[in-house]
Amino acid sequence: MPKISNARNELINGIRAITPMLMGIAPFGMVCGAAAVSTGLTPWQAFTMSWVIFAGSSQIAAMQLFASGAPLLIIISTAAVINLRFLMYSASIAPHFRRLNGRWHVLLAYLVTDQAYAQSIAHYLENKENEDLHWYFLGIAGALWVCWQISTVIGILLGSLTPQSWSLDFIMPLTFIAMVVPLLSTRAMLLAAVAGGSASVLLTLPLKLNLIAAALIGIAAGLLAEKLGQAK
């Protein structure tokens, strides 16, 4: 009974942790839904893209390429490159899920997002001995998934009626700022953020590879700072 109670608490805590951020996710999903319809996709195709890909930035890039008549291979390749960051997220969080079975791994891998990873890894660092941390991740990621699908459907239905003032230019940065700032509690994390952020602005690479390169630079800077700190 205590085991079930702890799992339930972790699930609820995860939902509570992500709830404030859903206010920023919902407009983003609505814009993605409306944009999908405006590029020529049918409502069913737009909804299918939402739950199959489940990655806002990739959906936007794919829709832009689709609208411009790009070949299918280019669309798939671009979406894959943008989502390469999830490999790093998965490698970082995998040790916490090592004892779970294959079904859990498949489910949690599908639900990995920027917000779910950032919120969960911060929680895990403070609760390393807790065996039910995967329920915390499920609470966050599940709530995000439900919010994203509902807001996408609303955007699809509203179509062109979605206000133009709901621009992704400010929604995405605000979401990521709210996600990253709580993690900047150490010198290594701060240096990683500064190095990665600077590189993403200064680098110009094709296929959005500057984002991947900037992430790797940020990781390297953080690891270097951590090693130097331990050597003192």
Sequence and secondary structure as in RCSB ss.txt:
>XXXX:A:sequence
MPKISNARNELINGIRAITPMLMGIAPFGMVCGAAAVSTGLTPWQAFTMSWVIFAGSSQIAAMQLFASGAPLLII
ISTAAVINLRFLMYSASIAPHFRRLNGRWHVLLAYLVTDQAYAQSIAHYLENKENEDLHWYFLGIAGALWVCWQI
STVIGILLGSLTPQSWSLDFIMPLTFIAMVVPLLSTRAMLLAAVAGGSASVLLTLPLKLNLIAAALIGIAAGLLA
EKLGQAK
>XXXX:A:secstr
 HHHHHHHHHHHHHHHHHHHHHHHHHHHHHHHHHHHHHTT  HHHHHHHHHHH  HHHHHHHHHHHHTT  HHHH
HHHHHHHTTHHHHHHHHHGGGGTTS HHHHHHHHHH  HHHHHHHHHHHHH TT TTHHHHHHHHHHHHHHHHHH
HHHHHHHHGGGS TTS HHHHHHHHHHHHHGGG  SHHHHHHHHHHHHHHHH   GGGHHHHHHHHHHHHHHHHH
HHHHHH 
